C-alpha cells in the first residue's frame, strides 16, 4: 500500500494505556488556580479598603480584571467538572 502510514510510528510518541486500565484526573491544579484568583481578588479588595476614598481609576480597572479572571477560571473548572460528569454518566448508561 503506497502512502500508508505506519501505525506504530504514530503510537510511539503517545503514552499508551491498556484497555480497562484505570486513569485519574488531577483536579488539584485547577482548584489551586481558583483559590489563587480568589486570594488575589481578596487582597486587592483589602488594598482598596485601606485606601478609602483615595481609590483611583487604575485600581478599579485592575479590580475589574481580577474579578473577570476569577469568573473565567471558576467557570472553566465548573465546565470541566460538568463535562467529566456527563462523560462518566454516558459511559455508565452504556454499561447497563
N, C-alpha and C positions, 0 to 999 in steps of 0.2 A: 504494500500500500504506500504509494508515493505521497509524501506530505503528512503522513500520520504522525502524531506526536507520541513520544514515548511516555506512557503514563507514570512510570517510576520516576522520571526526571521532575515531573510536576509535584509529586508527593514527597520528594526527597527534602524539600525545604519546609514542609509542614510538620507540626508536632502531631503525629497520628495517634489517636486513642482507639483502643479496641472497642468494637461494638458492645454495648452493655456495661461499659466501664462508667463508674460514677465520676462526674465532674462537678466542681464547685465554682461559684461566682463570688468573688470577694467584694462585699458591699462597703467595707470599711473606708477605702479611699473616697468613695462618693459621699459617704456620710461625713467624713472629715472635711470635704470641700464645703458642705453646707454649714458645718459647725464653724469653720474659719470665716466664711462670709458673714455669719451671724455675729461672731465676735468682732469682726471689723466694723460692722454697722453699729453695734452697741458702743464700741469705742468712739466712733465718730459722733454718735449722739451725746456721749459724755463730754466730748470736747466742745460741742455746740452749746450744751447746757452750761458749761463752765464759762463760756464767753458771754452768755446772757444776751443782751440786746446788741452786742457788737458783732453779730454774725454777718458775714459777707456773702455776696452772690456766689463767689467761688466755693464757699462752704456748702451752700445749698445745692450747687451743681454736683459737687463731689458726693454729697449725701444721696442725691438722686441716682448717681451712677452706682454707688454701693448697693442701694436698695434694688436697683434694676438687676445687678449681678446676683444678689441673693435670691431674687424672684426667679431668675433664669436657672440658676443652679438647683434650687429646690424643685422647680418644675421638671427639670431634666431627670433628677433622681426619681421623682414620683412616677414619671412616664416610663422610665426603665423598669421600675418595680411592677408597674401595671402590665408592661409587655411580657416580662418574665412570667407573671401570674397567668396571663392569657395563654402563653405557650404551654405552660405546665397543665393548665386546665384542659387545653385541647388535646394534649398527649394522654391525659388520664381518661378523657371521654373515649378516645380510641382504644383504650385497653379494656373497656367493659365488654 
